[in-house]
Amino acid sequence: MEKLLEKFEVGLFFWQLILFLALLFLLRKYAWKPILTSVINREESIKEGLEAAEEAKEQMRQLKEDNKALLAEARMERDQIVKEAREAKDKMISDAKETAKAEGAKMIEAAKTAIQAERNAAVNELKGQVAELSVEIAEKILKSEISSDTKQQEIISAAMQNAKLN
């Protein structure tokens, strides 16, 4: 340091001071404002970025809540749809069973009616055959009984006696 002080010159110091002040003046006039402006702009953009990040964070939180609500609502709707589908399935099965029972009952009733009709037809046919056979047997018996005159006279007298009694 002593060497620096030994060679100290006032003129050189004065010109260096003037150049330094001129440099400060030029920097202040032309560079300081743009630098400060860019620093202020940078600071503002950082603030805006932080605010935008906070806003985005809040929006994300809101979206998550909305998604949870939508998911819960979708689950409720799904459960409701599944419940309605089960009820519809059960109703369809019960309706099908009832329809099958009704049709089965109709078929049984129709079969009973058909059986009764066939039975009646068979009974009527049997009655007709029995009547026909009875007539044939009676005819044969009468022919054999009435073949002689004496037997005819006996039958007529017996019928007359029965008629008088009544």
ChimeraX attribute file (.defattr): number of C-alpha atoms within 10 A of each C-alpha:
attribute: neighborCount
match mode: 1-to-1
recipient: residues
	/A:1	5
	/A:2	6
	/A:3	7
	/A:4	8
	/A:5	8
	/A:6	8
	/A:7	8
	/A:8	10
	/A:9	10
	/A:10	9
	/A:11	9
	/A:12	10
	/A:13	11
	/A:14	11
	/A:15	11
	/A:16	12
	/A:17	12
	/A:18	12
	/A:19	12
	/A:20	12
	/A:21	12
	/A:22	12
	/A:23	12
	/A:24	14
	/A:25	13
	/A:26	12
	/A:27	14
	/A:28	13
	/A:29	11
	/A:30	11
	/A:31	13
	/A:32	14
	/A:33	12
	/A:34	13
	/A:35	13
	/A:36	11
	/A:37	12
	/A:38	12
	/A:39	12
	/A:40	12
	/A:41	12
	/A:42	12
	/A:43	12
	/A:44	12
	/A:45	12
	/A:46	12
	/A:47	12
	/A:48	12
	/A:49	12
	/A:50	12
	/A:51	12
	/A:52	12
	/A:53	12
	/A:54	12
	/A:55	12
	/A:56	12
	/A:57	12
	/A:58	12
	/A:59	12
	/A:60	12
	/A:61	12
	/A:62	12
	/A:63	12
	/A:64	12
	/A:65	12
	/A:66	12
	/A:67	12
	/A:68	12
	/A:69	12
	/A:70	12
	/A:71	12
	/A:72	12
	/A:73	12
	/A:74	12
	/A:75	12
	/A:76	12
	/A:77	12
	/A:78	12
	/A:79	12
	/A:80	12
	/A:81	12
	/A:82	12
	/A:83	12
	/A:84	12
	/A:85	12
	/A:86	12
	/A:87	12
	/A:88	12
	/A:89	12
	/A:90	12
	/A:91	12
	/A:92	12
	/A:93	12
	/A:94	12
	/A:95	12
	/A:96	12
	/A:97	12
	/A:98	12
	/A:99	12
	/A:100	12
	/A:101	12
	/A:102	12
	/A:103	12
	/A:104	12
	/A:105	12
	/A:106	12
	/A:107	12
	/A:108	12
	/A:109	12
	/A:110	12
	/A:111	12
	/A:112	12
	/A:113	12
	/A:114	12
	/A:115	12
	/A:116	12
	/A:117	12
	/A:118	12
	/A:119	12
	/A:120	12
	/A:121	12
	/A:122	12
	/A:123	12
	/A:124	12
	/A:125	12
	/A:126	12
	/A:127	12
	/A:128	12
	/A:129	12
	/A:130	12
	/A:131	12
	/A:132	12
	/A:133	12
	/A:134	12
	/A:135	12
	/A:136	12
	/A:137	12
	/A:138	12
	/A:139	12
	/A:140	12
	/A:141	12
	/A:142	12
	/A:143	11
	/A:144	11
	/A:145	14
	/A:146	15
	/A:147	11
	/A:148	10
	/A:149	9
	/A:150	10
	/A:151	13
	/A:152	13
	/A:153	12
	/A:154	12
	/A:155	13
	/A:156	11
	/A:157	12
	/A:158	10
	/A:159	11
	/A:160	11
	/A:161	11
	/A:162	10
	/A:163	9
	/A:164	7
	/A:165	6
	/A:166	5
